[in-house]
Structures are given as structure tokens and as C-alpha cells.
């Protein structure tokens, strides 16, 4: 809730368009982090499965 209040205050200070661009950029970065995490966890599951199959 505090972060939402900060974004609202920022929006009033800088204008909606600038805040919208800023928030959309943050969301793109967050999505990229989630995608990297998902790929890393999928790869580790595949690698651990291969190790178990070979032993």
C-alpha cells in the first residue's frame, strides 16, 4: 500500500504520462526477471532429472 501511495504522489507531481512510462518500464523489468527465473528453474529441473536418470 505504501508503494501505491508513493506512485500516486509521483503521478500528481510529475504528471500521469511520465508516471505511466515509469511504471510500464518497471513492469517490463519485473517480467524479464520472472522469465529469467522461470527459465532457470526449468533448466535446473531438467538437469536434476538427467542426473537422476544416469545414476
MOLIN-V599126 format. One record per residue. PSI is psi as a letter, one per 20 degrees, with the letter a starting at -180 (999 if undefined). OMEGA is omega in radians with two decimals (999 if undefined). D_FIRST is the distance of its C-alpha to the first C-alpha in Angstrom with 1 decimal. Layout:
psi=(PSI/PSI)
omega=(OMEGA/OMEGA)
d_first=(D_FIRST/D_FIRST)
This chain:
psi=(h/g/h/g/h/g/h/g/g/g/g/h/g/i/q/g/g/g/g/g/g/g/g/h/g/g/h/g/g/g/g/g/g/g/g/g/g/g/g/g/h/g/h/h/g/g/g/h/h/h/g/h/h/i/999)
omega=(-3.13/3.12/3.10/3.09/3.12/3.12/3.10/3.11/3.12/3.13/3.13/-3.10/-3.00/-3.09/-3.04/-3.05/3.13/3.14/3.12/3.13/-3.13/-3.12/-3.14/3.09/3.09/3.13/3.09/3.13/3.12/3.11/3.12/3.11/3.12/3.13/3.10/3.13/-3.13/3.12/-3.13/-3.14/3.09/3.14/-3.13/3.08/3.12/-3.13/-3.14/3.08/3.12/3.13/-3.14/-3.10/-3.10/-3.10/999)
d_first=(0.0/3.8/5.5/5.1/6.3/8.7/9.9/10.6/12.4/14.2/15.3/16.8/18.5/19.9/20.3/18.9/21.4/20.7/16.9/17.9/20.3/18.0/15.3/18.3/19.8/16.9/17.0/20.7/20.6/18.3/20.7/23.6/22.3/21.9/25.4/26.9/25.5/26.9/30.2/30.5/29.9/32.4/34.9/34.7/35.3/38.2/39.7/39.4/41.1/43.9/44.5/44.8/47.2/49.4/49.9)
